[in-house]
Amino acid sequence: MADYFVGQREYFPNIGKIPYEGSKSDNPLAFKYYDAEKKIGGKKMKDHLRFAIAYWHSFCADGSDPFGAPTHPHPWIIDAKTPMEAAEHKLDAAFEFFTKLGAEYYCFHDRDLAPEGTSPAESEKNLQILTAKARERQQATGVKLLWGTANLFSHPRFMNGAATNPEFKVLALAANQVKAALDATIALGGEGYTFWGGREGYMSLLNTDLKREKDHLAVFLGTARDYARKQGFKGIFYIEPKPMEPTKHQYDYDVETVAGFLRYYGLDKDFRLNIEANHAELAGHDFYHELETAAAMGLFGSVDANRGEPRNGWDTDQFPSSYYETSLAMYAILRAGGFTTGGLNFVAKIRRNSVESADLFEAHIGGMDTFAVGLEVAHRLISGGKLSGFIKNRYASFDSGDGAKFEQGQLSLEDLARIGSDYGAWGITSGKQERLENILNQYLLEL
């Protein structure tokens, strides 16, 4: 990976390559815990964590909200004469940022990378031009594409959904856009492709044929998969669960819902889950729960790394800062076998009043440090074996005898009733929750 990239103009001129300086450092532009080359369990931190930068939040978000105008006047947009020129400037700013930060991956929506044109053909041509420029910068720096996706939610045409839209022509337009985004992802060597159904749901059942919309979504996903496979794409397709907002109810509500959908429609061989921490919270779950659930179903894939604000009922997309949360997350990820084509993509945005260029670096540095701590704690938890040993002992009655026969489906209900024909002294066994929470805290403090 190149030391760092600068195009015709340097957009972060007072910031160099971000160093690792250790936990005693007071430098806000240095890593305290993320040491990319440090080996944890024989594998480098950077290879465990596979950090990626979300192109949209970092280089497209402008600080605006429903109550106020933009507060982030991006220099790569201000001096551009055309939308395409602004897009190339933004690309240069992004690769400068990636390489100065030391992030080896990025993710994008098609409309983040290239502006929409006046026709589908012009939009695709714009994307092809920017894809070629992105490929040049990837080759120059060693930065790779973790996954690509299409923005099927921002334009007014998608207000009633994309693949689930009641108008066939809108669905076809969405397919045109996905085809172009898949082509771009493949051209850039993307390791995955993500579907986030931001409008794939309903606002009222009074005007919705729910079964038909879900059937259409499944057919749409299958055709996208088939096209990509014909083009030689060997990566994973991801579905990103989210329960609501912007729709009242989205069909990809949470991990359990998406898993059921994929298996019902026979899509589970090619699709995995891209799990976002803030979305888990909006669904009423812990991030840890969603990761464990995906792993238990064999559908864990990738992670959108952020956090929500517990006192707000919407998607705040803040940078992760809780060692406790990232330790549990990395514990689940490591036990699931770690990342293969997935990684930790920072779907997080700096706050509206964070207006200095250094703020974007400091936010990512903090998030990367937070997951580095989580990785170390998770590795110690697994190596120590105290949690896994306790769980193994807790379920030991299913490892032999009648318990094992039950798991293998060898006992009838009559057999079970006979075995359970007297009350005895079973079932009053401590779950030791408090002890296990104390063990987690103990490992957390051993930094």
Order of alpha helices (4+ residues) and beta strands (2+ residues): beta-beta-alpha-beta-alpha-alpha-alpha-beta-alpha-alpha-beta-alpha-beta-beta-alpha-beta-beta-alpha-beta-alpha-alpha-beta-alpha-beta-alpha-alpha-alpha-alpha-alpha
